[in-house]
Amino acid sequence: MTAEGFLEGRRLQLARGVLLQCIMGGYPAARFYGSDDGDLALVAEPTQIHRLPWSNDPRALAICDADELTGESSNLSTRGQLKKVIARYAARGLAPVVATELEFFVFAPNTDPTQPFRPPVGLDGRREDGQSAFSISSNNGLRPFFNEVYKCMAALGLPRDTFMHEMGVSQFEINLLHGDPLLLADQTFLFKHLLKEVALKHGLTVVCMAKPLAHTPGSSMHIHQSIVDIGSGKNVFSDESGQPTAMFRHFIGGQQAGMADFTALFAPNVNSYQRLCHPYASPNNACWSHDNRAAGLRIPASSPVARRVENRLPGADANPYLAIAASLAAGLHGIEHELEPSEAIQGEFEVPDNLSLPCTLHAALERLKRSQLARELFGQEFIEGYIASKTMELTSFFDEITPWERRVLAAQA
């Protein structure tokens, strides 16, 4: 839209079906978004209108809500779903607080998708080999790229906590500062968009796939969650003596009750399960533990005022609005129904059958189809539309024969 049209308040409209467009570009049957495919109104969030600092031309980006023309939020909008979850907390006098940890890879351009991704050529003429975890070296030649990332983050008002080189080859992580869940979802979305755009300027490729490289750790989007009392501002997970509260237990119980049903929301793509099936601290379970990275739900070591629950299941490929909404909705379900968690686990452990999670997209979608809890929390229209779109993507994947199949199976009798 032109700046003039935007400033005049001209309404921008969007076909409902676009919210269910699958990643290959197609759409599920029209019955999932209304047979007439009517319009939605895109309503800009006033606090999320940004001049794009990486653009040479004067351009701006506005994060919008997708609302029905009657004014209510569209059930198909993931941002709208998150706002509804936050409102349910507010009705109980509570406010969730979250932070996201986003991992990503920086690669050289990859013009042939049949070839593996490769790290950029470093200042010494070599490519990184994966021995740089937590390194502060500039040898990888990415300093100019990250300097512009930092400047662009500042221009967009994205406060950063820490940046680090992660365990994988040319893999990095940013920790965004904790705050309001909707704000953090907006910031996570903006940061991923920023990364892609700045990388292109520097002749690089940023990849937020869950598992872009074999034999290498995948990329997560861990979600740290706590809840404060709106009146006092105190963390309701700790009591006056600093001990964990019943609400803390119930929140964990709700997380455990919803993780299997919501796996397809946290791990939305075929590739998501490559990360989960080769764990490297990417646990595919609903166990909980104090400071054990093998558990899907980890309680980080902290002071009582900072007591929180880390959901380690979502990958970097997850929709931040939907992943945060699903995690918080599960926790609130536990609070509302006073669900008790399992016993905490420590050290090496075997995952009980009732705490294991789907390990393929097909299994996760089948679990979501059967979930009455998902329909109660997100509505039938959203869940059925989401499943329809993701089923198209899964079918498209199965329409191709992989190099592994040709290499290994072609010679079989």
C-alpha positions as CSV (number, residue, x, y, z in Angstrom):
1,M,0.0,0.0,0.0
2,T,1.2,3.5,-0.6
3,A,2.2,5.6,2.4
4,E,-0.6,8.1,1.4
5,G,-3.2,5.4,1.4
6,F,-2.1,4.0,4.7
7,L,-2.1,7.4,6.4
8,E,-5.5,8.1,5.0
9,G,-6.8,5.0,6.8
10,R,-7.7,3.1,3.7
11,R,-8.7,-0.4,4.6
12,L,-6.6,-3.2,3.2
13,Q,-8.5,-6.5,2.7
14,L,-7.4,-10.0,2.2
15,A,-9.2,-13.2,1.1
16,R,-9.9,-15.5,4.1
17,G,-8.3,-18.4,2.3
18,V,-4.8,-16.8,2.4
19,L,-4.6,-17.6,6.1
20,L,-4.7,-21.3,5.2
21,Q,-2.3,-21.1,2.2
22,C,0.1,-24.0,2.5
23,I,3.9,-23.5,2.1
24,M,3.9,-24.7,-1.5
25,G,1.4,-22.0,-2.5
26,G,-1.9,-24.1,-2.8
27,Y,-5.0,-24.0,-0.7
28,P,-7.2,-26.6,0.9
29,A,-10.9,-27.0,-0.1
30,A,-12.9,-23.8,0.2
31,R,-15.1,-25.3,2.9
32,F,-12.3,-24.8,5.3
33,Y,-12.3,-21.0,5.0
34,G,-15.8,-20.3,3.7
35,S,-17.1,-21.3,0.3
36,D,-17.4,-17.7,-0.9
37,D,-13.8,-16.9,0.2
38,G,-14.9,-13.6,1.5
39,D,-12.5,-10.8,2.7
40,L,-10.9,-10.1,6.0
41,A,-9.7,-6.7,7.1
42,L,-6.0,-6.2,7.9
43,V,-5.9,-3.8,10.9
44,A,-2.5,-2.5,11.6
45,E,-1.2,-2.7,15.2
46,P,-0.2,0.9,16.0
47,T,2.8,-0.1,18.0
48,Q,4.2,-2.4,15.3
49,I,4.7,0.0,12.3
50,H,8.3,0.0,11.3
51,R,10.5,1.8,8.8
52,L,12.7,-1.0,7.3
53,P,16.3,0.0,8.0
54,W,17.8,-2.5,5.5
55,S,15.8,-1.1,2.6
56,N,17.4,1.6,0.3
57,D,14.0,2.9,-0.6
58,P,11.6,4.3,2.0
59,R,9.6,1.3,3.0
60,A,7.6,0.4,6.1
61,L,6.2,-2.8,7.5
62,A,3.0,-3.0,9.6
63,I,2.1,-6.1,11.6
64,C,-1.7,-6.5,11.3
65,D,-4.5,-8.3,12.9
66,A,-6.8,-10.2,10.5
67,D,-10.3,-9.3,11.5
68,E,-13.7,-10.3,10.0
69,L,-15.5,-7.4,8.3
70,T,-17.9,-7.4,11.2
71,G,-15.0,-6.4,13.5
72,E,-14.2,-9.6,15.5
73,S,-10.9,-11.4,15.2
74,S,-10.8,-14.1,12.5
75,N,-10.7,-17.6,14.0
76,L,-8.0,-18.4,11.3
77,S,-5.6,-15.8,12.6
78,T,-2.8,-17.1,14.7
79,R,-2.2,-13.7,16.2
80,G,-5.8,-13.5,17.0
81,Q,-5.6,-16.9,18.7
82,L,-2.8,-15.7,20.9
83,K,-4.7,-12.6,21.9
84,K,-7.7,-14.8,23.0
85,V,-5.4,-16.9,25.2
86,I,-3.9,-13.8,26.8
87,A,-7.5,-12.5,27.4
88,R,-8.4,-15.7,29.2
89,Y,-5.5,-15.2,31.6
90,A,-6.5,-11.6,32.1
91,A,-10.0,-12.7,33.1
92,R,-8.5,-14.6,36.0
93,G,-6.3,-11.6,37.0
94,L,-3.2,-13.1,35.5
95,A,-0.7,-12.1,32.9
96,P,1.7,-14.5,31.2
97,V,5.3,-13.5,30.6
98,V,7.4,-15.2,28.0
99,A,10.8,-15.1,26.3
100,T,11.9,-16.9,23.1
101,E,15.3,-18.4,22.3
102,L,15.6,-18.6,18.5
103,E,18.3,-20.6,16.8
104,F,19.2,-20.3,13.1
105,F,21.9,-21.2,10.6
106,V,23.9,-18.8,8.4
107,F,24.9,-20.4,5.1
108,A,26.5,-19.6,1.8
109,P,23.9,-19.2,-1.0
110,N,22.4,-22.6,-2.0
111,T,21.2,-22.4,-5.6
112,D,20.8,-26.2,-5.9
113,P,18.4,-27.7,-3.3
114,T,19.7,-31.2,-4.1
115,Q,23.0,-30.2,-2.5
116,P,23.6,-29.8,1.2
117,F,23.9,-26.4,2.8
118,R,27.4,-25.1,3.4
119,P,28.8,-22.5,5.8
120,P,30.2,-19.3,4.3
121,V,33.9,-19.1,3.4
122,G,35.7,-17.6,6.4
123,L,38.4,-14.9,6.5
124,D,41.1,-17.7,6.3
125,G,39.6,-19.1,3.1
126,R,38.1,-22.1,4.9
127,R,34.6,-23.1,5.9
128,E,33.7,-23.6,9.5
129,D,33.8,-27.3,10.5
130,G,31.6,-27.2,13.6
131,Q,34.2,-26.6,16.4
132,S,33.1,-23.0,17.2
133,A,30.4,-23.5,19.8
134,F,30.2,-20.4,22.0
135,S,33.3,-19.0,20.2
136,I,33.9,-15.2,20.0
137,S,36.1,-15.5,17.0
138,S,35.5,-13.4,13.9
139,N,37.2,-15.9,11.6
140,N,33.9,-16.9,10.0
141,G,33.7,-13.5,8.3
142,L,30.2,-12.8,9.5
143,R,31.0,-9.7,11.6
144,P,29.7,-7.2,9.0
145,F,26.5,-9.2,8.7
146,F,25.9,-9.3,12.5
147,N,26.8,-5.6,12.9
148,E,24.0,-4.7,10.5
149,V,21.7,-7.2,12.3
150,Y,22.4,-5.4,15.6
151,K,21.8,-1.9,14.0
152,C,18.5,-3.1,12.4
153,M,17.3,-4.6,15.6
154,A,17.9,-1.3,17.4
155,A,16.1,0.6,14.6
156,L,13.1,-1.8,15.0
157,G,13.1,-1.5,18.8
158,L,14.0,-5.2,19.3
159,P,15.9,-5.5,22.5
160,R,18.3,-8.4,22.6
161,D,19.6,-10.2,25.7
162,T,22.4,-12.5,24.4
163,F,23.7,-13.6,21.0
164,M,25.9,-16.7,20.8
165,H,27.4,-19.2,18.4
166,E,25.5,-22.5,19.0
167,M,26.5,-26.1,18.8
168,G,25.9,-26.6,15.0
169,V,28.0,-25.6,12.0
170,S,27.5,-21.9,11.5
171,Q,24.5,-22.0,13.9
172,F,23.6,-19.1,16.2
173,E,21.1,-18.2,18.8
174,I,19.5,-15.0,20.1
175,N,17.6,-14.7,23.4
176,L,15.0,-12.0,23.3
177,L,14.1,-10.2,26.5
178,H,11.1,-11.6,28.4
179,G,7.8,-9.7,28.3
180,D,4.2,-9.7,27.1
181,P,3.5,-12.8,24.9
182,L,2.0,-10.8,22.0
183,L,4.9,-8.4,22.0
184,L,7.4,-11.3,22.0
185,A,5.6,-13.1,19.2
186,D,5.7,-9.9,17.2
187,Q,9.4,-9.4,17.9
188,T,10.3,-13.0,17.1
189,F,8.4,-12.7,13.7
190,L,10.2,-9.4,13.0
191,F,13.6,-10.8,13.9
192,K,13.2,-13.8,11.6
193,H,12.2,-11.4,8.7
194,L,15.1,-9.1,9.5
195,L,17.6,-11.9,9.5
196,K,16.5,-13.1,6.0
197,E,16.6,-9.6,4.5
198,V,19.9,-8.6,6.0
199,A,21.5,-11.9,4.9
200,L,20.5,-11.3,1.3
201,K,22.2,-7.9,1.4
202,H,25.4,-9.7,2.5
203,G,25.3,-12.5,0.0
204,L,24.3,-15.0,2.7
205,T,21.4,-17.4,3.4
206,V,19.7,-17.6,6.8
207,V,17.8,-20.8,7.4
208,C,15.3,-21.3,10.1
209,M,14.5,-24.9,9.3
210,A,14.3,-27.2,12.3
211,K,17.0,-29.5,10.9
212,P,18.9,-28.2,7.8
213,L,22.1,-30.4,8.3
214,A,22.5,-34.1,9.0
215,H,24.6,-35.2,12.0
216,T,24.3,-31.6,13.4
217,P,22.0,-30.2,16.1
218,G,18.8,-28.7,14.9
219,S,17.3,-25.3,15.6
220,S,14.8,-24.7,18.3
221,M,12.6,-21.9,19.5
222,H,12.4,-22.6,23.2
223,I,9.6,-20.7,25.1
224,H,10.2,-19.6,28.7
225,Q,7.0,-19.0,30.5
226,S,6.0,-17.5,33.9
227,I,2.8,-15.9,35.1
228,V,2.4,-12.8,37.2
229,D,-0.6,-11.5,39.3
230,I,-1.9,-8.4,37.5
231,G,-2.6,-6.6,40.8
232,S,0.7,-7.3,42.6
233,G,3.0,-8.0,39.7
234,K,4.4,-11.0,41.6
235,N,5.3,-14.3,40.0
236,V,2.5,-16.7,41.0
237,F,4.8,-19.7,40.5
238,S,6.6,-18.9,43.8
239,D,5.0,-18.3,47.2
240,E,6.1,-15.8,49.9
241,S,8.8,-18.2,51.2
242,G,10.2,-18.8,47.7
243,Q,8.7,-22.3,47.3
244,P,6.9,-23.5,44.2
245,T,3.1,-23.0,44.3
246,A,0.2,-25.2,43.4
247,M,-0.4,-23.0,40.4
248,F,3.1,-23.8,39.2
249,R,2.4,-27.6,39.5
250,H,-0.9,-27.2,37.7
251,F,0.7,-25.2,34.9
252,I,3.2,-28.0,34.3
253,G,0.3,-30.5,34.5
254,G,-1.5,-28.7,31.8
255,Q,1.6,-28.5,29.6
256,Q,2.0,-32.2,29.9
257,A,-1.7,-32.8,29.1
258,G,-1.5,-30.8,25.9
259,M,2.0,-31.5,24.4
260,A,1.1,-34.6,22.5
261,D,-2.1,-33.1,21.1
262,F,-0.3,-29.9,20.2
263,T,2.9,-31.4,18.7
264,A,1.7,-30.5,15.2
265,L,1.5,-26.9,16.3
266,F,5.0,-26.9,17.8
267,A,6.5,-29.0,15.0
268,P,4.6,-28.0,11.9
269,N,6.7,-29.4,9.0
270,V,8.0,-32.7,7.8
271,N,11.6,-31.6,8.6
272,S,10.6,-30.7,12.2
273,Y,10.7,-34.3,13.1
274,Q,14.3,-34.8,11.8
275,R,15.2,-32.5,14.7
276,L,13.1,-34.4,17.3
277,C,14.2,-37.9,16.1
278,H,17.9,-37.1,16.5
279,P,17.6,-35.3,19.8
280,Y,20.9,-33.4,20.5
281,A,19.1,-31.7,23.4
282,S,15.8,-31.5,21.4
283,P,13.7,-33.8,23.5
284,N,10.5,-35.3,22.1
285,N,8.8,-36.0,25.4
286,A,6.5,-34.4,27.9
287,C,8.6,-35.2,30.9
288,W,9.6,-32.3,33.2
289,S,12.8,-31.8,35.2
290,H,14.8,-29.3,37.2
291,D,17.5,-28.1,34.8
292,N,17.7,-31.2,32.7
293,R,17.9,-30.5,28.9
294,A,16.7,-34.1,28.1
295,A,13.2,-33.2,29.3
296,G,10.7,-31.5,27.1
297,L,9.7,-29.2,30.0
298,R,12.7,-27.8,31.8
299,I,12.7,-25.7,35.0
300,P,15.9,-23.6,34.6
301,A,17.9,-22.8,37.7
302,S,16.8,-19.4,38.9
303,S,15.8,-17.4,41.9
304,P,12.1,-17.8,43.1
305,V,11.1,-14.5,41.5
306,A,12.3,-15.8,38.1
307,R,10.8,-19.3,38.4
308,R,9.6,-20.3,35.0
309,V,8.8,-23.3,32.7
310,E,10.8,-23.8,29.5
311,N,9.0,-25.6,26.7
312,R,11.8,-27.1,24.6
313,L,9.6,-28.8,22.0
314,P,9.0,-25.9,19.4
315,G,11.5,-25.7,16.5
316,A,12.7,-22.5,14.9
317,D,10.3,-23.3,12.0
318,A,7.3,-22.9,14.3
319,N,4.8,-20.0,14.0
320,P,5.7,-17.9,17.1
321,Y,2.1,-16.7,17.6
322,L,0.7,-20.3,17.4
323,A,3.5,-22.0,19.4
324,I,3.2,-19.4,22.3
325,A,-0.6,-19.6,22.2
326,A,-0.6,-23.4,22.3
327,S,1.9,-23.5,25.2
328,L,0.2,-20.9,27.3
329,A,-3.3,-22.4,26.5
330,A,-2.1,-25.8,27.7
331,G,-0.7,-24.3,30.9
332,L,-4.0,-22.4,31.6
333,H,-6.0,-25.5,31.0
334,G,-3.9,-27.2,33.8
335,I,-4.5,-24.2,36.1
336,E,-8.3,-24.2,35.4
337,H,-8.6,-28.0,36.0
338,E,-6.0,-28.2,38.8
339,L,-4.1,-30.9,36.9
340,E,-1.2,-32.5,38.7
341,P,2.1,-33.2,36.8
342,S,4.0,-36.5,36.8
343,E,7.0,-36.9,39.1
344,A,10.0,-34.8,38.0
345,I,12.8,-36.7,36.4
346,Q,16.6,-36.2,36.8
347,G,19.7,-37.7,35.1
348,E,19.3,-40.3,32.4
349,F,15.8,-41.7,32.1
350,E,13.4,-43.7,30.0
351,V,10.4,-41.9,28.7
352,P,7.1,-43.4,29.9
353,D,4.7,-44.3,27.1
354,N,2.1,-41.8,28.4
355,L,4.7,-39.0,28.1
356,S,6.1,-39.8,24.6
357,L,5.1,-37.6,21.7
358,P,4.3,-38.1,18.0
359,C,7.5,-38.6,16.0
360,T,6.3,-37.8,12.5
361,L,4.1,-35.1,11.0
362,H,1.5,-37.7,10.0
363,A,1.3,-39.1,13.6
364,A,1.1,-35.5,15.0
365,L,-1.8,-34.6,12.6
366,E,-3.6,-37.8,13.5
367,R,-3.3,-36.9,17.2
368,L,-4.5,-33.4,16.5
369,K,-7.5,-34.7,14.6
370,R,-8.6,-36.7,17.6
371,S,-8.0,-33.9,20.1
372,Q,-11.1,-32.5,21.7
373,L,-8.8,-30.3,23.8
374,A,-7.5,-28.6,20.7
375,R,-11.0,-27.8,19.5
376,E,-12.0,-26.5,22.9
377,L,-9.1,-24.1,23.1
378,F,-8.7,-23.0,19.5
379,G,-12.1,-23.7,17.9
380,Q,-13.1,-26.3,15.3
381,E,-12.7,-23.9,12.3
382,F,-9.0,-23.2,13.1
383,I,-8.0,-26.8,13.9
384,E,-9.7,-28.3,10.9
385,G,-8.3,-25.7,8.6
386,Y,-4.8,-26.1,10.0
387,I,-5.0,-29.9,9.5
388,A,-6.2,-29.5,6.0
389,S,-3.4,-27.2,5.0
390,K,-0.7,-29.3,6.7
391,T,-2.1,-32.5,5.1
392,M,-1.6,-30.9,1.7
393,E,2.0,-30.2,2.6
394,L,2.6,-33.8,3.8
395,T,1.0,-35.2,0.6
396,S,3.3,-32.9,-1.5
397,F,6.3,-34.3,0.4
398,F,5.3,-37.9,-0.3
399,D,4.9,-37.0,-4.0
400,E,8.7,-36.9,-4.3
401,I,11.3,-39.7,-4.1
402,T,14.3,-38.7,-2.1
403,P,18.0,-39.3,-3.0
404,W,18.3,-41.7,-0.1
405,E,15.6,-43.9,-1.6
406,R,17.3,-44.0,-5.0
407,R,20.7,-44.5,-3.5
408,V,19.9,-47.3,-1.0
409,L,16.8,-49.0,-2.3
410,A,17.3,-49.1,-6.1
411,A,19.7,-52.1,-5.9
412,Q,17.5,-54.1,-3.7
413,A,16.0,-57.3,-5.1
